[in-house]
Structures are given as structure tokens and as C-alpha cells.
Amino acid sequence: MSFGDTLIEEDGFGFVPRLPGAELEKSCEIVRRYTLTNKHKAIVRLISWGASIQSIKVPNRDGKLADVVLGFDNMDGYLKNRYMGCIIDRVANGISGGTMHLDNVIYPLSINDRTGKDCFNSATVAFDNTNWQSQIVNNRVVMSHLSQKYRQGYPSNVLTQIKYTWTDDNQLHINIRATSTSSIPVNITNYCLFNLAGHGTGSKELKKHVLTVNADSWIFMEAKNNLPSIICPVDGTACELRLPAQLNQRRLYGIPGGGYNHNLCINSPSSWCYRFHARILHPTSGRFLEVYSNNPGLQVYTGNKLPHQYIYPPDLKDHEWGNDKNVQINFWKSMKEIAKEKATEVYGKGGIPYRRHGGFALSPQNYSNAGNIKHFPSYMLHPGKMYTHDMTYKFGVLFED
């Protein structure tokens, strides 16, 4: 891993109000931006707000750089739209019922999901909408944050450190460490929306991507509360991604909800060993992304909840439904769900609107709701122990023969 030649520049990205109770004269604090450039001129930009990835520029097979991360040019975009490129705490994904059981004590958590029943991504005030302490250390960017006891209901202080390293072979290493003052569930990951054709190319290019996931099983979503309950084999399901699968509209609209938002169980002899999770390729540009992690699960998401354009899927419009009745039913269910919600446009970098299926996320993590399901890998962090999550986004180019 060579990163000694990586150039890191620091500047300001914007300002945010200080938290209530801060005993400082100034009412605002600066959000810092770090630009990491390796010896091949590939670039990563990070911001201290949410310890987020703001931009990644990597070459295609012709050597042309493009920004492959969905994000915003200023703080206004990040304040209006959560979870873009950020670190997700303390418990990524969901906790059913919005309650946590610890040592025969039930702790009520902040409820923030659409059903009004569950705690999603640690609720309303979390790692993603906090300004982290940040600095440059040995050609790496290190960010840290202390989450106070009883924040959103969690009964422990949690100190978290994120270390970002950008190597000369276009690998972004993310090393996450956390400690706590009492026993607490911890499941921390990075949530970044990508489009390997370029952040603003939309669903037209996303549907060209080809995805492979190293998983024989997935978490079946319980229909009653939309949180996981059992592990099922991927055979014969939309989660059968062991062989390369194109993310075309026919595949996405064949899934309830209009696309992937699933937790897959990564193959490994041990739940906590570092290994290959997934690979996704954009054949036109030649760019590919591989994901590695030491966590047992991978959340696969295809931007289903981004605003919709209210148009008929182009690659279904000119074809008969044939025997694909489930695809047709799921499509119309998806349209009805969209009609119930008033879509608010999300304008990203350069004023480009980000719309449904405009990006994908591959977020390594533990299984969702593992704290309330005994047969899932434990994510309890105890005093004196350290939570460790090492993950890598590895970019490359596939050249034509």
C-alpha cells in the first residue's frame, strides 16, 4: 500500500451553527475540506461534516477523470439532504420497535423511520449531521467524534475515529475505530452513492452497470415491520448476484420497492475477517469498483428513494410484459407509492438533479437489527474493547481486448 506521495490540501467548505450549549464566542464553526491527490492525479475530497466523501475523481480507460460520487458543492445541499457520502452511526440500518434490550433493561430510542415504529440509522441527530474534529496525520486524514451518553437514547459515550488513506493505485482505505464507556451496540459504516459513468449521468448509465456480490444468502425482510428476521439462500431470488448481473430496469422493477435495498450475507469462513464483498463494472467507461471489508454483511442500494421523473421505464416501454407478471405488478405498485409522496428535487454538484436509480451504494456492515436477533453476529461493544471496521473502495479500469 503506497501512499507516501499523496498530496493533501486543506481548506474551508462552509460553516454550520455550533451545537446548543457550546461555550464559545463564535456562533458558527467551519466545515473543513481535504483534497487528496495521488501520484496519478486521481483525487478524493473529504469534508468534516459527517466525515463524508464529497468527491472521487478516477480515470476511465482513456485516462479521462470523472467524479463518480453523488454529492453537493456547498453546505446547503448537505444540510437539506442527509446520508450523502457520510459515516453512518451508531447502529447502521435499523433497530426494530425503536427499543434496545441491554442487561434486562429496555432503552427507548429516537424513532425516525417512515412507519413511525423503528430507529433508522441512529435517528435524528447522528454521525452524518455532525461536524467532526479533523486533521492530517502522516499523509492520512483522521476525523474523530465523541457521541455523548443518552444521545438518541443510547446509554453510553462512544468515541469514534475514522482514518482515510488514498493510495497510488486508487484504493480508498477507511479504518473505523470506536470505544465505549458501557456495553452498547455499534455498527458503523460509510454510505456513499456512486455512479461510475459520472455523478450526474443518471439512471440511463446506472442500468449499464454490472454487479457481482460474494454472497450465498441474504436477510429476508419481514413484511410486518420491514426489518430483517431470517437468513435465506439467494438461489432463485433477485439477490442471486454471485454471477455478474446487469442493473437494468427490468431487474430493478422486478423487485418490490423498485430496486435493491437489501442486506446480503458475505461468504467467509469467519464473520469478521477482511475479504472481498462485491465488484461493479461500468462497461462503457471501463471503470470498476471493488469493495472489501471485515464485516459480515453488505447493504446493496440502487437509489430507489431519490426523486422520480414520473416516466415509464425506457427499456420496458418497448417490450411486452410477457409472462413477467411480477415485474408488471411491482412496477405499478412502485408507481402508486411514488404518487403518494410529493417528490422534492435533489440538486447535486453543478446543479444536476439526482433522480431515482441515479446512483448505487455498497455499504459493508453487520446484519441489520442484529442486537435484537440472537442468531445474527453480535455487534456489542464492551468497555475496554475496541470496535474495528476496515473497509476499502478499490477503483480500477477494465481495458478492452
Phi and psi in degrees as a GROMACS rama.xvg file:
@    title "Ramachandran Plot"
@    xaxis  label "Phi"
@    yaxis  label "Psi"
@TYPE xy
-104.189  122.161  SER-2
-142.515  10.4605  PHE-3
-63.9682  -25.1482  GLY-4
-92.8637  0.699508  ASP-5
-66.205  127.333  THR-6
-94.0311  128.475  LEU-7
-118.758  124.494  ILE-8
-115.883  140.973  GLU-9
-117.644  134.602  GLU-10
-150.467  -174.776  ASP-11
-95.0796  141.647  GLY-12
-106.773  -24.0705  PHE-13
164.514  -169.386  GLY-14
-129.78  150.696  PHE-15
-135.291  151.787  VAL-16
-63.3927  144.162  PRO-17
-70.6515  154.079  ARG-18
-66.0258  147.598  LEU-19
-56.0335  138.187  PRO-20
93.867  -5.91509  GLY-21
-69.4834  121.999  ALA-22
-89.5929  65.6873  GLU-23
-134.159  152.553  LEU-24
-66.9967  -41.1776  GLU-25
-80.1313  139.268  LYS-26
-83.7509  -14.8015  SER-27
-124.272  159.016  CYS-28
-128.138  152.891  GLU-29
-82.5542  139.851  ILE-30
-94.9401  120.607  VAL-31
-91.0744  145.657  ARG-32
-119.446  140.471  ARG-33
-124.358  126.753  TYR-34
-108.234  115.58  THR-35
-106.848  120.741  LEU-36
-122.292  120.552  THR-37
-85.8276  -178.838  ASN-38
-69.9158  -13.9074  LYS-39
-98.0497  9.27077  HIS-40
72.5804  12.7914  LYS-41
-75.4704  144.76  ALA-42
-128.547  138.191  ILE-43
-122.292  133.761  VAL-44
-117.852  129.882  ARG-45
-118.176  151.113  LEU-46
-128.128  152.805  ILE-47
-75.0755  -17.617  SER-48
-71.0692  111.644  TRP-49
71.9984  10.6672  GLY-50
48.9855  49.5807  ALA-51
-95.3426  154.02  SER-52
-88.8084  115.42  ILE-53
-93.0927  -28.2132  GLN-54
-163.216  143.799  SER-55
-137.494  121.035  ILE-56
-112.479  116.162  LYS-57
-131.27  156.284  VAL-58
-81.2501  156.311  PRO-59
-93.4518  -169.911  ASN-60
-69.1444  -14.8288  ARG-61
-93.8803  2.4088  ASP-62
85.6188  5.47156  GLY-63
-85.6302  130.173  LYS-64
-78.9412  144.914  LEU-65
-144.712  146.488  ALA-66
-81.118  119.176  ASP-67
-106.508  11.4366  VAL-68
-113.696  128.375  VAL-69
-73.255  133.216  LEU-70
-173.846  -160.405  GLY-71
-133.93  157.421  PHE-72
-85.3135  -15.0403  ASP-73
-150.697  173.813  ASN-74
-68.0013  -25.7948  MET-75
-57.3817  -41.7294  ASP-76
-64.2212  -40.7962  GLY-77
-72.5921  -31.3509  TYR-78
-71.4536  -28.556  LEU-79
-88.4956  -20.9105  LYS-80
-132.822  112.374  ASN-81
-80.4693  162.713  ARG-82
70.1886  17.4406  TYR-83
-88.2549  104.602  MET-84
76.3757  7.72399  GLY-85
-95.6482  177.225  CYS-86
-89.0918  130.387  ILE-87
-102.095  128.415  ILE-88
-122.097  -156.332  ASP-89
-57.387  -25.5283  ARG-90
-125.361  100.216  VAL-91
-62.6413  148.51  ALA-92
77.1077  -132.234  ASN-93
-129.822  159.465  GLY-94
-124.841  116.702  ILE-95
-66.1332  140.779  SER-96
74.8354  -4.87946  GLY-97
64.156  25.3934  GLY-98
-131.323  151.501  THR-99
-126.653  132.577  MET-100
-103.075  116.599  HIS-101
-135.909  122.084  LEU-102
49.8044  47.3511  ASP-103
64.7529  18.311  ASN-104
-116.832  135.575  VAL-105
-100.307  122.439  ILE-106
-107.235  118.947  TYR-107
-74.7615  132.652  PRO-108
-106.212  167.384  LEU-109
-68.362  128.734  SER-110
-93.57  128.158  ILE-111
-146.806  9.88772  ASN-112
-85.6176  172.396  ASP-113
-67.1926  -27.9117  ARG-114
-80.7108  -12.9903  THR-115
74.1875  20.6172  GLY-116
-118.151  -27.6905  LYS-117
-123.452  163.456  ASP-118
-98.4138  120.406  CYS-119
-115.405  125.492  PHE-120
48.4831  44.575  ASN-121
64.5241  19.331  SER-122
75.4718  -149.384  ALA-123
-77.0493  -37.4521  THR-124
-119.381  113.408  VAL-125
-146.688  -168.272  ALA-126
-62.9722  -32.0422  PHE-127
-71.6801  -26.8811  ASP-128
-115.852  43.3388  ASN-129
-127.777  143.031  THR-130
-89.3965  114.081  ASN-131
-82.1597  150.535  TRP-132
-69.6244  137.499  GLN-133
-146.466  152.201  SER-134
-163.688  165.676  GLN-135
-97.998  127.334  ILE-136
-136.219  114.207  VAL-137
51.7241  51.8269  ASN-138
63.078  23.9538  ASN-139
-127.619  158.031  ARG-140
-103.934  125.178  VAL-141
-117.319  128.041  VAL-142
-124.506  145.139  MET-143
-141.546  154.485  SER-144
-154.806  136.609  HIS-145
-104.328  114.336  LEU-146
-93.2194  120.066  SER-147
-74.1312  154.664  GLN-148
-56.5678  138.648  LYS-149
68.0912  10.8793  TYR-150
-64.7041  119.42  ARG-151
59.32  18.6832  GLN-152
100.976  -8.51842  GLY-153
-77.0408  127.352  TYR-154
-87.3661  49.0138  PRO-155
-164.702  146.803  SER-156
-73.5476  141.217  ASN-157
-132.495  120.947  VAL-158
-101.85  122.923  LEU-159
-122.315  139.38  THR-160
-126.552  134.549  GLN-161
-117.894  129.699  ILE-162
-118.548  121.232  LYS-163
-105.361  130.336  TYR-164
-129.625  127.235  THR-165
-112.629  116.685  TRP-166
-96.394  169.627  THR-167
-70.5165  -18.895  ASP-168
-101.973  28.9414  ASP-169
60.9661  44.6095  ASN-170
-111.893  128.582  GLN-171
-103.372  107.409  LEU-172
-90.6998  131.175  HIS-173
-121.026  110.901  ILE-174
-108.338  116.67  ASN-175
-110.478  128.958  ILE-176
-131.276  144.037  ARG-177
-149.91  147.148  ALA-178
-131.393  159.239  THR-179
-138.289  162.003  SER-180
-93.8719  -11.0246  THR-181
-153.516  170.867  SER-182
-63.7278  132.692  SER-183
-158.045  144.187  ILE-184
-74.8968  138.185  PRO-185
-137.246  129.676  VAL-186
-150.689  89.3192  ASN-187
-109.72  137.849  ILE-188
-149.985  173.49  THR-189
-100.984  137.937  ASN-190
-119.725  106.896  TYR-191
-130.714  129.411  CYS-192
-90.8835  125.134  LEU-193
-114.869  156.095  PHE-194
-146.229  111.573  ASN-195
-72.0829  -10.5654  LEU-196
-83.2719  -15.3666  ALA-197
132.904  143.368  GLY-198
-59.9381  -26.362  HIS-199
-105.347  13.4562  GLY-200
-84.9203  -11.8917  THR-201
73.5101  -165.989  GLY-202
-68.0154  -26.0961  SER-203
-56.7152  -40.0425  LYS-204
-87.891  -31.0018  GLU-205
-59.8104  -38.2821  LEU-206
-69.9176  -7.69105  LYS-207
-87.2366  -16.2581  LYS-208
-64.7986  146.633  HIS-209
-120.038  122.168  VAL-210
-112.896  138.555  LEU-211
-130.302  132.419  THR-212
-127.42  134.14  VAL-213
-82.1011  68.6707  ASN-214
-144.115  128.965  ALA-215
-93.9322  -11.1828  ASP-216
-145.97  166.865  SER-217
-145.276  168.056  TRP-218
-92.0032  114.031  ILE-219
-70.2173  129.964  PHE-220
-86.1033  121.535  MET-221
-70.3405  123.372  GLU-222
-64.0432  -29.4178  ALA-223
-64.3548  -46.0786  LYS-224
-124.935  8.19323  ASN-225
61.7399  25.5902  ASN-226
-122.338  152.879  LEU-227
-68.1501  150.4  PRO-228
-132.391  -44.4908  SER-229
-135.073  156.989  ILE-230
-93.8921  127.703  ILE-231
-125.036  150.416  CYS-232
-67.2217  149.583  PRO-233
-79.9325  -13.1491  VAL-234
-53.4583  127.117  ASP-235
75.2353  11.5409  GLY-236
-118.602  171.945  THR-237
-67.1146  -15.9716  ALA-238
-86.3362  5.65679  CYS-239
-75.4926  91.7866  GLU-240
-123.325  19.2216  LEU-241
-68.8575  -27.1158  ARG-242
-105.382  149.244  LEU-243
-54.1397  131.205  PRO-244
-130.21  131.963  ALA-245
-80.5856  137.165  GLN-246
-86.8327  54.7129  LEU-247
-78.6904  171.314  ASN-248
-65.6358  -34.1464  GLN-249
-61.0882  -40.7816  ARG-250
-67.3275  -46.8195  ARG-251
-65.9263  -42.7534  LEU-252
-78.7573  -4.98082  TYR-253
-82.4978  -2.44571  GLY-254
-106.534  130.21  ILE-255
-53.8093  131.188  PRO-256
96.0311  -7.67103  GLY-257
79.773  29.2964  GLY-258
152.38  -178.232  GLY-259
-81.1002  134.611  TYR-260
-152.955  62.5681  ASN-261
-124.496  148.276  HIS-262
-101.8  115.683  ASN-263
-102.978  147.677  LEU-264
-95.3471  112.174  CYS-265
-75.9682  135.903  ILE-266
-67.9543  135.471  ASN-267
-174.641  148.524  SER-268
-69.3523  -18.0874  PRO-269
-138.092  140.949  SER-270
-62.4818  -26.2355  SER-271
-119.022  27.6382  TRP-272
-98.6828  149.24  CYS-273
-74.3298  125.403  TYR-274
-157.892  173.259  ARG-275
-69.9148  131.258  PHE-276
-104.42  -52.2306  HIS-277
-158.554  160.92  ALA-278
-139.826  134.132  ARG-279
-132.955  135.222  ILE-280
-123.907  137.653  LEU-281
-106.323  101.344  HIS-282
-60.9466  -34.2363  PRO-283
-63.8883  -46.8323  THR-284
-86.1014  -22.3886  SER-285
86.5143  -7.60356  GLY-286
-69.9131  140.764  ARG-287
-136.047  158.384  PHE-288
-129.155  129.688  LEU-289
-113.856  143.175  GLU-290
-118.952  131.746  VAL-291
-126.914  149.492  TYR-292
-166.2  163.379  SER-293
-103.389  17.1161  ASN-294
-101.208  156.351  ASN-295
-82.0269  -14.9395  PRO-296
-123.101  164.775  GLY-297
-139.386  121.683  LEU-298
-86.8501  119.116  GLN-299
-104.905  124.17  VAL-300
-137.926  140.185  TYR-301
-120.893  32.9836  THR-302
66.6709  32.5152  GLY-303
-65.992  -26.9097  ASN-304
-95.6582  2.80844  LYS-305
-69.459  156.639  LEU-306
-56.2016  145.705  PRO-307
-102.325  151.681  HIS-308
-89.672  -2.46363  GLN-309
57.898  43.4416  TYR-310
-123.034  154.745  ILE-311
-70.4895  135.324  TYR-312
-53.8935  122.71  PRO-313
-60.1261  -34.1415  PRO-314
-90.8831  3.07415  ASP-315
-103.689  -25.2286  LEU-316
-60.4001  -37.651  LYS-317
-97.0378  13.4542  ASP-318
-127.793  150.501  HIS-319
-74.8501  150.948  GLU-320
-69.4265  -28.2664  TRP-321
58.3878  -133.045  GLY-322
-91.0557  4.63531  ASN-323
-82.5896  64.0358  ASP-324
-65.7857  -36.2508  LYS-325
-64.1404  -38.8907  ASN-326
-61.4968  -44.5594  VAL-327
-64.5318  -45.1957  GLN-328
-63.0901  -46.7496  ILE-329
-64.1195  -35.0199  ASN-330
-62.162  -48.0232  PHE-331
-70.66  -32.5494  TRP-332
-61.2911  -42.5102  LYS-333
-62.2511  -41.5974  SER-334
-63.1369  -38.5551  MET-335
-66.9011  -38.9979  LYS-336
-61.9559  -42.4833  GLU-337
-64.3947  -41.0252  ILE-338
-63.6427  -27.6903  ALA-339
-72.2442  -22.0241  LYS-340
-107.791  140.309  GLU-341
-86.9476  106.867  LYS-342
-69.8231  130.867  ALA-343
-104.916  125.703  THR-344
-61.7243  141.053  GLU-345
-111.621  110.833  VAL-346
-98.8292  119.454  TYR-347
-95.9888  -155.443  GLY-348
-57.9145  136.4  LYS-349
72.5209  12.9153  GLY-350
74.5494  14.0007  GLY-351
-78.2369  129.808  ILE-352
-73.4611  131.684  PRO-353
-95.9157  123.419  TYR-354
-125.861  174.9  ARG-355
-50.6396  133.664  ARG-356
64.2925  26.1086  HIS-357
-85.1249  -8.5738  GLY-358
-160.352  167.189  GLY-359
-131.52  156.451  PHE-360
-128.603  139.895  ALA-361
-127.16  96.1025  LEU-362
-112.494  106.861  SER-363
-67.0116  142.104  PRO-364
-171.091  178.811  GLN-365
-79.8002  174.184  ASN-366
-67.6798  142.254  TYR-367
-63.6039  140.225  SER-368
63.893  24.0397  ASN-369
-61.271  -27.6061  ALA-370
-66.0378  -22.6062  GLY-371
-106.659  3.80521  ASN-372
-126.868  113.217  ILE-373
-63.7474  -34.1334  LYS-374
-85.0565  0.882979  HIS-375
-85.3415  153.361  PHE-376
-55.9444  134.469  PRO-377
-69.7794  140.139  SER-378
-120.435  30.201  TYR-379
-77.7113  132.645  MET-380
-110.345  125.919  LEU-381
-108.399  154.607  HIS-382
-55.6688  138.08  PRO-383
87.0117  -9.82539  GLY-384
-105.114  166.065  LYS-385
-125.273  129.215  MET-386
-76.4857  133.621  TYR-387
-131.734  121.928  THR-388
-133.322  114.185  HIS-389
-109.151  121.448  ASP-390
-135.58  155.396  MET-391
-138.681  133.573  THR-392
-102.229  112.514  TYR-393
-109.693  117.554  LYS-394
-100.308  145.372  PHE-395
-155.164  -177.208  GLY-396
-132.63  132.081  VAL-397
-98.6852  116.363  LEU-398
-88.9796  145.08  PHE-399
-72.937  148.005  GLU-400
